[in-house]
Amino acid sequence: MRNIMKGRSVGLVLAVAVALPVTGGPAFAVPVVPAAPSGSPGAGDSGTTLLPPLPVRLGEGNPCTGASEQTATGVAWSQTALGLSRAQRISRGGGVTVAVVDTGVASGVPSLSGRVEAVGGADADCVGHGTFAAGLIAAAPEKGSGISGAAPQAQILALSGTDDRGVPSVERVAAGIRTAADRGAQVIYVGQALRTGKAELTAAVAYATRKDALVVAPAAPDAVPSEEKGPDGEMPEGPYWPAAVPAALAVVDFGPDGARQENAPPAYRPDLSAPGSAMVSVGPGGSGHYIGSGASLAAAGVAGAAALVRAYHPDLTAAEVARRLLDTAYPSDVPRLDPYAALSLVQDRTRPPGQTPAPAQMPHPTDPTPRNRSLAVAAGGLTTVLLLAAAAAVVPRGRTRNWRPPAAS
């Protein structure tokens, strides 16, 4: 990751991308997005789309992130990896509100049109990170593009957890979590990983839990400012808040190859992993797309999956939704999110949290005696049939060759 430096914006570095020049700024060639818009650089290569990188923060004096002029026409690898097409046949998140406590969610994004409510000034997003995350959670597919969020019918409640440069504060994030819970959000996504604020953020998560809201947060930052690194450039190892609060769901990222990006900030005790590298989503205006990476983007996917479950299983509490996502996750070093399994598998709700699901119980075998007798009769009958068939084939041939049985001695 690039260091955050005064006067410069910070983008998310992509291990799977190659930097290429694009009109209006840098872009990345993303092999996992199948097609480029006509007339754009790389349009002659049907396997490449050029997308600008998503900033993490904006340096002082940098302009706000604008609308992307590039559109990803295919389906992102993360959508396929999560099996969203199957999961969305069961649930699309309708009736569920997901709060986005981040840099804000820009108004006027077509794929989120009519489904965003903002608190205070959170309807403006200078950085673009909150809008990008909201797209991963709830963007509906648009004509000419296969990109969509996990829960494309969910409502978004936008709250500011940062200033207009994308710098978070404990007070803003804690207030955002509490306000989201008061506004009835069933899922609260926090896009920041803070190294301080244990008491305030633990209390805020506890408040949300009492209101039956599930808090989902990244278990690692997307980038580490140079001033937070050690003397030899080593990265801090957490804990990060509010993800480290036991009632929150802490999420780490992985990429198309199943691994995290090289030099990604270390994650602190993640509960769940989800796609987070080379993610494609909307920007703060228009219908174009950006590309980004980080644990915060993986957390957005988990928040969207939680919305799918809360819509399909409205009787589940926030704690039960978290448990369901964990219990149905694909086994790995850090369990991997599986939205379809979370929606479709039958779960024993009486089992204590954290206990491995019991294997299926097969019926006890019955008395084998009748079965053995039947097998013996069947075997005898089969032998008789085979002997008669052999005789029918051999005897006529013997007669044509004047075969005679041997004389008795």
Buried (B, 14 or more C-beta within 10 A) or exposed (E): BEBBEEEBBBBBBBBBBEEEEBEEEEBBBBBBBBBBBEEBBBBEEEBBBBBBBBBBBBBEEBEBBBBBBBBBBBBBBBBEBBBBEEBBEBBBBBBBBBBBBBBBBBBEBEBBEEBBBBBEEBBBBBBBBBBBBBBBBBBBBBEEBBBBBBBBBBBBBBBBBBBBBBBBBBEBBBBBBBBBBEBEBBBBBBBBBBBEBBEBBBBBBBBBBEBBBBBBBBBBBBBBBEEBBEEEEEBBEBBBBBBBBEBBBBBBBBBBEEEBBEEBBBBBBBBBBBBBBBBBBBBBBBBBBBBBBBBBBBBBBBBBBBBBBBBBBEEBEBEBBBBBBBBBBEEEEBBBBBBBBBBBEEBEEEEEEEEEEEEEEEEEEEEEEEEEEEEEEEEEEEEEEEEEEEEEEEEEEEEEEEEEEEEEE
